[in-house]
Amino acid sequence: MALEVASVREEMKKLGVVPIKADYTRPSEVIDRWLARYDRGGVPMYVVLPADPDRKPWLLPEVLTPGVVIEALREAAVGGKSSEKK
């Protein structure tokens, strides 16, 4: 999994990223609301919340590579362009 790779974990630590993982093995109204907010029917769903609260969160693709994750984290940390479609 791209999120468990050493290079991604190192970049998260370097940028001060706080990863949040939701467990959807049991029904959860909170997760249901997040899925609905991003018009998704299920998991996995990867959302990047930028450091700047004025920027909108955006979705990563369902199939991740370490490069995609690292690029998104760097953009979110420094104010790059969001790929948010909404």
Long-range contacts (C-beta under 8 A, 24 or more apart in sequence): 1-64, 2-64, 2-65, 2-66, 2-68, 2-69, 3-46, 3-64, 3-69, 5-66, 7-66, 7-70, 8-66, 8-69, 8-70, 8-73, 11-69, 11-70, 11-73, 11-74, 12-73, 15-73, 15-74, 15-77, 16-77, 17-73, 17-77, 38-86, 48-72, 48-73, 48-75, 48-76, 49-76, 50-75, 50-76, 50-77, 50-79, 50-82, 51-76, 51-77, 51-78, 51-79, 52-79, 55-79, 55-82, 56-82, 56-84, 56-86, 57-82, 57-84, 58-82, 58-83, 58-84, 58-85, 59-83, 59-84, 59-85
